[in-house]
């Protein structure tokens, strides 16, 4: 592995484990047993490292949040897979989500990019809810749909914070996916609700 990739991997691991504010470029260089000058040759400061990791996260989740090319209506298993892949990426870059309000207050590029990401997340989740509504699988009015959408977005964004505060951190996305899908259950018509319930229980 090239030095640049090693630096990125190490930075990601340290940011995830200790939180970005608690990790310096010297910490990263020490962990890798390279000189600070060598690290600076590849990344001119911690902000440059953050920008690269952020770009990797955005690239990894871009396809999930831009589903215009999908063919046909989604089935319950498709919702599970979508959320599973999304939470896998969030967990892999969890330092972004465990300290998001602090990060967007300190780094302009993170503030701009993550607000755009949240907009894309909300747009995609709304499209998925509207698909269910059009198929008469989701039974709610426009106001209830917006409240449900808010609840889904908040759960996706702050699930890791909740897990950390409650000391139930988990590197697996299963619980998060079950929580999000569980929010849908009261609004689903009977057959779809039973199907979704069995899907949630299957992955217990």
N, C-alpha and C positions, 0 to 999 in steps of 0.2 A: 504494500500500500504506500502511495506517495505521501510525502510529508504533509502536504496541504490537506489531503483526506484524513490523515491521522489527527491533525489539529482540529478539524471540524468534528470528527467523531468524539475526540476527547472533550472538547468544549461542550458538545451536546450532553454527554454523560455527566459532566460536572455541573452544568446548569440544571439538569433534571434532578440531580441528587441534592444539590445544596442551594439552588435558586440563583438566578443570574446575578443579583446584587452582591452575593457572597463569594463570587468567583472572580479572580483577576487574571489578566493575561500571564502574570508570573506564575500563578497557580497552575495554569494550563501547561506552560513551558516546563515547570518542575515535574508535573505528572508525566510528561512525555520524555523527560530527560534531554531537552534541547535548550539552546540558549534563547533568552528573550529576543535577541537580535534575529535569530533564525525565524521565530514566530512572526516578528514584525515584518520580515521580508515577504511573508505570504499574506499577512493580514495586518493592516496598519491600525491596530487597536481593537478593543473589544466590540465597538460598534460595527466594524467591518465584519467581524465574526457573526454577530447577531443578524446582520443583513443577509449573509449567505445562508445561515440556518433558516431564517424566515423565508427566503426564496425557495429553499428546498421543501419546506412545509407547504407553502402555497402551491408549488408545482405538484406535490404529491396529492393534494386534495382538489386540484382544479377540475379534474374529470368528474369527481363526485358532485361538485356544486354547479356543474353545467351539463344538465341531462337532456338538453334539447334534442339530441340525436337518438334517444331511446325509441324503441319500436314497440308499440302496443301498450296496454295497461299493465301496471305492476301488480304482482300477486304478493300476499303477505311475506313469503320468503324473500322477495326482492327488497322489501322494506328492512327486513332483518339484515340482509347482506349489506345494503347501503349504510345502515347505521354502524354495523360491525366494522366495516372498512374505515368509516369516518372516525370512530373512536380509537381504532388502532393508530391512526395518524396523530390524533390529539394526544394519546398516551405517549407515543414516541417523541413528541415535542412538547411534553407537558409543562416545561418551564414557562412557555408562553401563556398557559392558561392558569397556572397556579399563582401568577403574579401579574395578571394582565393589566389591571388598572394602574399599577405602578409603572409597568413597562411603557404603556401608551402615554403616560405623563412625562416620561424621561426621554423617549426616543420618537422623534417625529415620523420616521419611516415606519416604525411599528404601529404607531397610532393610525397613520393613513392606510397602511396595508391591512391591518386587522379590522378596521371599520369597514373596509370594502369586503373583507372576507365574511364578516357578520351579515352584511347586506346580502351577499350571495347565499349564505346559509339560510337566511330568512326567506329569500325568494324561492329557493329550491324546496324548502319544507312546505311553503305555502302552495307551491305547484303540486306537490305530492298529496297534500290535504285536499286540494280542489279536485284532483283526479279521483280520489276516493269519494268525494261528494258527488261528482258527476256520475259515478258508477252506482250511486245510491247505497254505498257501503258506509259512508260517514253521514250521520244524521244530526245536523245542527244548523242553526242559522248563521248569518254572516258575523254577528257579534261574538257568538260562541266560538266560531272558527278562529277569529282573531285572538281571543283569549287563549285558546288551545295552542295556537301558533307561538304566542309569547311564552307559554309554559315550556314548550318544546325547545325553543331557542335558549331559554334560561338554563334548562337542564343540560343541554349540550355544552354551553359555555362554562358553567360553574360546577359541573359534576365533580371534577377533580378537586376543586377548592373544598366542596362539601366533604368529600372523602378524606381529605387531609385534616380538616378541622375535627371531624368525627373519629379520626385515627383508624380509618378503614381503607387505607390506600391499597389499590389493587392494580396490577399491571395488565389485567385481562379486561377486555371491553364488555364482557357478558352482562354484568350487573347494570352497566350504563344503558345498554341496548334494551334490556328488560324494563328498566325504569321508563325510558322514552316510549316504548310500545305500550306499556301499561297505562300511560296517560291517554292513549287513544281509546282504550277499551270501552269507557262509558258512552262514547259517541258512535260506536260501530253498530251496524245492524246485526241481528242475532247470529246468522251463519258466519259472518266475518269475525264477529267477536269470539265465537267458539274456536274458529280456526286460529285467530291470533293468540288466544289464551293457550291453546295446545302447543303453539309454536314457542311461546314464552316458557312454558313448563318443560318442554323438550330440552331446553338448554340450561336447566337448573343444575 
